[in-house]
Amino acid sequence: MYYNEEGSMINRDAKTLKGLLDREWRQRPRLPTPRSSPPPSSAQKTHNVATPSQPLPPISPSTPLLPLSSPADRAEDVEMEVDIGGTPEPESIPVETVRDAESDDIVSQLEKSLPRWEGFGDVGWADHLTTETQVHIVKAIVEYRDASGVRLAASLEALPEETNKPEIPFTKPLSLSLIDNKARNGEYTSQTFDREMSELFLKGRRSYEPCSEPYGHVLTLQRFYQSLSSGTPSNPPPPLGPPYAPSLTHFSALPAGPGRVKPLNSPEAEGVAGVTMFRISNKDRRFVDEVNYKGWSIRLAEWLHLMNPDDARRPVIGQVFKCWVSEEPAKKGQFGITVCWYYRPEQTFHPEDRQFWENEIFKTGHFVDHPLPDIIEKIACQFTARHIRGRPRPPFWYPYWPLYVCDSRYNDRERLFVKIKNWNSCVPEEVRKSEEFMPIYPFERIVFPRRFPSPFVGVGPGKEALLNELREGKIPGGIIAGSVVEKGEGERVEGGGTGRKRPKRHAGTPSAIPQTVISTSSRHTDATDRFGPSKGLYVGQPSQTAQLTLTPATTQQTTSQSAYQYTTQMQTATVSTGYGTPPQHMMQQRVQDRSLMTGAGLVGSNVVTEKLPPETTRHFDRDPQTNEVLWFAAPPIDIALPPVPKYSLAYLHHLARKRKREAAGMEQNGEEEHVEDRTVGKSIVETQTERLGKVLSEMGMPEVESQS
C-alpha cells in the first residue's frame, strides 16, 4: 500500500487482502498476536509515513487456547493450517544471513505474543513429607556445604522475597526463610511444601545466569532436595545425615557426565566405562507412555535438563527416548527414563577456528538411564531447519524456557562433527511421522541465530576462568591440534570409527596449533563443511562470495590479491591432503561452479566486490529457497500481448445461413432432425422456430418467417 498510489488497483487489492487477513486472524485465538504497526525498518516508519491500523486484542495467558486438532480435523479445515508442519522431515536450509537488529525485532515480537507457561501441574508431588521431615529438609539445605566449604544456600538466600520477573509464572512472595517459617508453624501439607520448594528452585534458576556459580549452587541444592524428598526405595538412596557429607557428583545418580564417559566402542581405557550405551535396553523394565515428577509430565521425545555429576553449572541436555518402570527385584516399581545425550561446545574437542551458533548443542550416540530425581526441568531443542523458521508451540516450549539448536552430530571417539542431513534419524521412532511433533509459530522471515567463537578462544566475561579450568583439566573439552580425521560420506561415524589415532588434546596457547588446521580460517567457504580435512568441523559465517550482489559500480580493478588468495587456498588444500595435486572434489567443484561470480568471469580476477548493506537489501524481494536478493540484469519488458485470431461476423453469418439451407434440404428428403454439417462435421439440432414453422405448415397455417 505504501509503494502504490492511493486508489490504484494494487492499492485497493492490498487493502482488501489486509482486511480479510485481519478478520480471519481475530477468529483464531490460538494464533500469536500480530504487529499493530509496521516493523521499525519498514518504509512507512523510515520515511515518517504513518499507516493507520487497529491493534488486535492481545491474548492473555489466561485465554484458553484451542486444542491442537487431529490430522483428520486438519484435513477438513484447510484454513487452520497456518504453521509449518510438525514432522522433522529434512528441509532445505537457505544461505545463512548475519543476525541484525531487524531479525532481533522479529524474534522478540513473536516470543512476546506467545502464550506463557502457567506453572507446575498437579502431578508427581510427594505425599509422605511430615512436618518434622519438612523442617529437617530445610535445615539440611541451609547448612549444606560443598567440598570447598562454600555454603550453597547463600545463593537462595540472596533472592528477594518479591517475585516480579516475567520469566516466573507466579507473583507471590517466596524465599527460603518464608518456607522455613511456614514449615515450623505446620502450615504445609506434604504436596504444598513440595510445590513451594520446587517453585523456589525455579525462581533461583531464572534469577541467575546459566553456567554461573550461583546457578550451579541452585541446581546442586535442587538435586540434594530431590534426594531427600524422594522417599524409599529410591535410586540412588538418600544421602546419610545429618550432617551431610559433600557429594563429589552433586548427588547425581551417575558417576560421570558428558565428556568424561568412555567413548562408545572405544578400545582405549580413557573415560568412565559402563555409564552409557549405544542402544536402548529393554531388560527388566516395562515401558510406559509418560512419567510424572515434581509437577512435570515427562513424555516421549521431550528434552530435559538433568543433573551433571561433573559440573553442576552445565546440566546434561537429553532427549527422552523411553519412559519405564523397573522390574528388577532390587528396584522394582521405580520409574526412570532413557535419554540421548547432547553435548555443549565446551564438552567437545574442536579446532580453534570452529564457530558455534548461540545455544548450539550436538547430538551424540550415548543413551543413558536416569532416575527421576536427576530431572531438573523441561527444555526444548530445535533442529536447524525449524529453528530458523520459528519457535515451538506449547506444550513443547514456552517463552523463557531454555531453547537450544542442533545442526550436527558429535563423535567423541573420533572427535568429529558431522552435519545432520536426515532429522528423522535423530528423534524416537514413535514421533518420526507424527504431524503433532513440535509444530512451530513461524517468523515473518527466516532468522538465523548469532555465531560465537570457540568458548576457549578470545576474551570476555568468564573466559579467563574457563581457560584456567581447561588447563587444570576440569573442563572435558578442549582445542585439538594436528590433522583432523577425515571421514568418507558412507563411513559409519556414530558409535564406530576408522581405527585411526585421535588428534591430541591441546591445552596450551592457540599459537601452538599447526597452521594446517587453521590456515584458511579467514577465507573459509561452505565447501569446508563437505570436503577436506576439516569436513564437518567449520561452520563459519556465510561465504562472502555467496552473498555478494555484483553491479558495475561495485567492481573495481586492483592488485592481484584475489588471485593470490585463490592460489594460496589451493596450495594449502594440497598440503593438507598430502597429495601433489588438488583433491578431485575441488577440481569437480570448480568445473561445476555456476555461481554469479563464476558466470561473470570474476573468480581469480583482480577485482574487489562490495556487499549491499541490510538497509538496502531489505527493500527487495528474496528467493524463498536461498533467501538471497532477487537480482535481474534488466527491468521487465511491459508489452501488450498480440490478440488471438477471431472469426469475423460476416463469416459467422455465412456459416449460419449455410447450415440452415443444408438442414432445410435434408428435411425435405425425410431425413432425421439431427443432420451432420458437411462443412465442419458436427450435428445440428433444429431450432424452436424451425420446429414451429414445420407444425404450422402441416396444419395449413401460414409459416412464421424467421429473422436471420
Secondary structure, 3 states (H helix, E strand, C coil): CCCCCCCCHHHHHHHHHHHHHHHHHHCCCCCCCCCCCCCCCCHHHHCCCCCCCCCCCCCCCCCCCCCCCCHHHHHHCHHHCCCCCCCCCCCCCCCCCCCCHHHHHHHHHHHHHCCCCCCCCCCCCCCCCCHHHHHHHHHHHHHCECCCCCECCHHHHCCCCCCCCCCCCCCCCCCHHHHHHHHHCCCCCHHHHHHHHHHHHHHHHHHCCCCCHHHHHHHHHHHHHHHHHCCCCCCCCCCCCCCCCCCCCCCCCCCCCCCCECCCCCCCCCCECCCCECCCCCCCEEEECEEEECCEEEECCCEEEECCCCCCCCCEEEEEEEEEEECCCCCCCCEEEEEEEEECHHHCEECCCCCEECCEEEEEEEEEEEEHHHEEEEEEEEEHHHHCCEEECCCCCCCCCCEEEEEEEEECCCCEEEECCCHHHHCCHHHCCCCCCCCEEECCCCCCCCEECCCCCCCCCCHHHHHHHHHCCCCCCEEECCCCCCCCCCCCCCCCCCCCCCCCEECCCHHHCCHHHHCCHHHCCHHHHCCCCCCCCCCCCCCHHHHCCCCHHHCEECCCHHHHHHHHHHHHHHHHHCCCCCCHHHHHHHHHCCCHHHHCCCCCCCEECCCCCHHHHCCCCECCCCCCECCCCCCCCCCCCCCCCCCCHHHHHHHHHHHHHHHHHHHHCCCCCCEECCCCCCEECCCHHHHHHHHHHHCCCCCCCCCC
